[in-house]
Amino acid sequence: MAEPIVSLMNPEFADDPVGAYARLREQAPLVRIGHPGGPPVWLITRCEDVKAALSDPRLVVDYSNVPGHQGLSVVDQMVEAFDLPDEFRDYGAANMMFQDGKDHSRLRRLVTPAFSVRRIKALRPRMEEISAQLLDALARKGSGDLIEEYSSPLTGTVICELIGIDEADQPQMRKWMNDYAGGDHATSARGMVEYTKKLIERRRAEPADDMISTLVQTSDEDGDRLSEAEMIALVLLLVNAGHHSTAHFIPNAVLTLFDSPEQLALLRARPDALPHAMDELMRVANPVPTATPRYATEDLEFAGVPICKGEALTGSFQSANYDPRVFREPERCDVERVMKRGESHLSFGAGPHYCIGAALARLEGEVALDHLLLRRDSLEITVSRDELTYTDVSLGLQLLSALPVRL
């Protein structure tokens, strides 16, 4: 008897996602979900199983690494779906998200110096300055959309400055970022690629204290360096994944704390507790509910379920982060929660593909919540919760369309 197929587009996943995923999690460790434009996918529902899948060498992110594979890779599917030029296959193939094993390890090794603790910590004063400027502008206006007028320009500007995009060019780059997120993939991607090519050329001639210059100059002990396509792929990954996820985490976290006024009061009484609280807020306010799909390289059994070679599995961060097997009273936001050794939320993933920008995202979120809620108590949400709307994307991804506020 075939497994029933669940659609994450069902209204229950929008109306009560925590409850809907809880029902799936208790139903089975793996459930079949419908995948727009493709065959059904196995959704992994429990925290420890998701963590195990993200480190299982039998599961790969590049479909072409499945022996005897037939069909298009993720990169080929993206190029066709978004009507991108053929050269974008090179940038997709060079993307760390879609690489496995030694190829992924090599890229990770060469990219890591650009995300050093020193470099991320050094961003804080400038991050604070950008945040203050945006909030001053919003306060003068009196009201507006927290995403469009604060969180998106904050994370977009920080990413631009980290990469090394010249100040005069940042408005255009942020426009490309937003256009890409809005569905104009071909034009905006071309613009970002052509700009990045010229930036790499300039930084080769005149290095600066920025990420592109670091990537241009970095080599390992064998003299291996990143290719131009690999550097472009990293920039595209940062501006289209790192920027948008944090831009939407910030309003989600604001909503979470407004829904838990006693937790907000605790942080206002003890603002030094905010760095510790970030893990709990990342657990409950993560805007990205699923991991990049993995493909079985052989027939195998996972969490007691037989999986056929070539079948896709994806871990549900939404379900894993609320798993009562790991988190006591998971539906309650507890900013003083202390997690046991080896236990953590999965909002940044786990295993070899753990988010390389995790420290940057944490710092951006910490600065934003400090400025929005702890240094001031005047922020108000000007619509009721049932008036908020979301942008639905495949596999249940939900991003707030807007968060109207008044300062």
HUZI-V971854 format. One line per field, one symbol per residue. phi: phi as a letter, one per 40 degrees, with the letter a starting at -180 (. if undefined). psi: psi as a letter, one per 40 degrees, with the letter a starting at -180 (. if undefined). burial: b if it has 9 or more other ideal C-beta (glycine too) atoms within 8 Angstrom, else e. Layout:
BEGIN
phi = ???
psi = ???
burial = ???
END
This chain:
BEGIN
phi = .cccbcbcccdccccacccccccccccacbbcbcbdgacdbcccbbdcccccccbcccbbccccccdgcbhccdccccccccfccdcccccccccdcbbbfccccccdcccddcbcdccccccddcccccdccccccccccgaiccccbbcccccccccdccchcddcccdcccccdccccchccccccdccccccdccccccccbcbcacdccccccacccgcbccccccccccccccbbcccccdccdccccddcccbdccccccccbccccdccdccccccbccbcbcddbbccacabbfgbcbcdgccbbcccdcccbcccbbcfccccbcbdbccdgbacbcbgagdcddccdccccccccccccccbccabccbccbcdcccbbccbdggcbbdcabcbbb
psi = hihihhheeiddeddgdddddddddedidhihihhheaiiihhheidddddddeeheehidhdeehhfiiiiiddddddddefiiddedddddehddfiibddddddddddddefidddddeedddddddddddddddddddiahdddecdddddddddddddfhiddeddddddddddddeegdddddddddddddddddddddgiagiddddddehiaeeehiiiddddddddddddeddddddddddddddddddegdddddddddgdeedddeddddddeeheheiihiihheihihhfehhhiheiiihhhddddefheddhhgdehhgeehhiihehiifdeaiadehheedddddddddddddddddeifehiheiideeiiihhiifehhhhdighih.
burial = eeeeebebeeeebeeebbebbbebbeeebbbbbbbeeeebbbbbbbbbbbbbbbbbeebbbbbebbeebeeebbbbbbbeebebeeebbebbbbbbbbbebeebbbbbebbbebbeeebbeebbebbbebbbebbebbeeeebbbbbbbbbbbbbbbbbbbbbbbeeebbebbbbbbbbbeeeebbebbbbbbebbbebbeebeeeeeebbbbbbbebeeeeeeebeebbbbbbbbbbbbbbbbbbbbbbbbbbbbbbebeebbebbbeeeebbeebbbbbbbbbbbebbbebbbbbeeeebbebebebebbbbbbbbbbbbbeebbeebeebebeeeeeeeeebbbbbbeebbebbbbbbbbbbbbbbbbbbbebeebebeeeeeebebeeeebbbbbbebbbbeb
END
